[in-house]
Amino acid sequence: MRIASTMLALVATGFLAACTSEEACTQEVATKKATDLTTKIQELAASDPAKLAELGPKVQELATKAAAGGDDLTATCKALDEMMAELSK
């Protein structure tokens, strides 16, 4: 569960800090994607903590990539989508 808490904090901080406004991916879209991702991480932590731990490094890498995007919401949304895809495998 500690891994899930760390990942949730990283996701929330990284993505919401990177959000501003842009046509393709708005603040609202990025926030919705981050919320959906947080829900998925919580579900995975409850149902399959071993899988969450296994995917942790990849998700953290994507979160760091998204946070480094700064004002580029397109990069943020893309990274959120990639993380959701990894967690849904």
N, C-alpha and C positions, 0 to 999 in steps of 0.2 A: 504494500500500500504506500510505502514511502516513495517508491519509484513513481507511482501514479501522481502523488502530490507534487513531486519535483517537476514532472513533465507538465502537469497542469499549470504550474506557476510559470514555467518557461514559455509555454504556448501563449498564455494570456499576456505576459509581459512583452514578449517578442512581437506578437502580431498586433496587438492593440496599440503599441507604441509606434509601429510602422504605418498605421492607418491615417490617411488624410482624405483626399478626394480625387477621383479620376473617373473617366467615362466607363471603361470596361469593368472595373472592379471598384465599387463605391465603398465608403466606410461601412454602410449598412450590410453590404454583401460580405465584406471581410469579417465583420463582427458575427454575422450569422454562421459563416463557415467556421470561425473559431469556436463558437458555442456548440456547433454540431460535433466538432472535433473533440472538445472537452467532454461531451456526453459519451462519445465513442470510447475515449480513454477510460472514463469511469466504468463503463460497461465491461470493457476488457479487463480492467483491474479486478472487478468482481468475479468475472467468469473464467478468465484465463491469465492469471498474473504471470505465469511463466512466459507466455507469448508476449505480453507487454514488456517484460524485462528483456526478452530477446530483440524486440523491435525498438527498444529504447534508444540505442545509439543512432539508429537511422533517423528516427523522429527528431532527436535532438539536433542532428546535423541539418535537417530540413528547417527546423525552427531557427537555428542560427543563420542559415541562408536567407530566410525570410526577413529576419530582423535586420540583417545587413542591407536589405533592399531600401531602407530608409523610406522615402516618400513614394516609392514605386509600388502601388497597390496591386498591379498586375503580377509582379513577382511574389507578393505576399499571398494573393489568392492562389497562384499556381503552387506554391509551397504547401499551403493548406490542403489543396486537392491531392497533392502527392502524399502527404501524411495520412489523409483519410484513406487513400488507396492502399498504403502500406498496412494500416491497421485493419483493413477490411479483408485482407488476403486470408 
